[in-house]
Amino acid sequence: MNKTLKNAAKDILKGLLAQLTEGQQLMFKRMYCHNNLDLPINEAVDQMDESKMDNAITQCERTVENNNSKK
């Protein structure tokens, strides 16, 4: 993946994850960083496999939308 796109994807993920609950962030870490559940969420994003970023963004976008629809 292009370095610029990779950094943009990380920034998008970090922004989306900041809108999620602690429990939802823990689920994200279980799915994408299961060997390091103690890492802060931003470090988990920095260490995740870049091939999984597209799916992770899609899942986080849906979760944010669902959270917002329940307000």
N, C-alpha and C positions, 0 to 999 in steps of 0.2 A: 504494500500500500504506500502511496505517496506520503512523504513525511508531513506535508501541509494538511492533507486530508486526514491523516491519522490524528494530528493534533486537534483539528477541528472536531473530529468525532469524539475525542476525549472531552473536549470542552462542552460539547452538546450533552454527553452522558452525565458529566458532573453537574451541569445545570438541572437536568431532569431529576437526577438522584437527590438533589437538594430539596426537591418538592415532595419527596416521598417520606413515608413514616419510617421510624427506626426498624420496625418489623419488615417492611418492604425492602429496605436497604439490606437487611440481613439475608433475605431471600435472594436478592441480587448477588450477594457475595457467595452464597451457597451454590448458585448456578454458574457463576463466572470466575470465582476465586476461592474455590472450596478448600484449598490447602492453607489458606491464610485468612481465616474468618476474623481474626483479631485486628487486621489492618483497618485503618481509617478508610472510609468509602472512596475518597479521592485517590489514595494509594492503590486500592484494589483496581480502580479503573486504569491507573498508570501501568499496572502489571498484567492486565488481561490480554489475552490473545487477540490480535487485531482482526483476525478472521471472524470473530464473534461480535464485533462492534455493531455491525448493521442490525443484527437480530436484537441485540441488547437495547439499542436506541428505539427500535420499534416497540419492544415490550415496555420500556419505560414510558414512552409516549402514551401508549394505551392505558397504562396504570395511572398516569397523571390525569388523563381524560376521565377515567372512571372515578377517581378521587374528586375531581372538580364537579362531576355530574351529581355526586351525592351531597354536595353542600347546599 
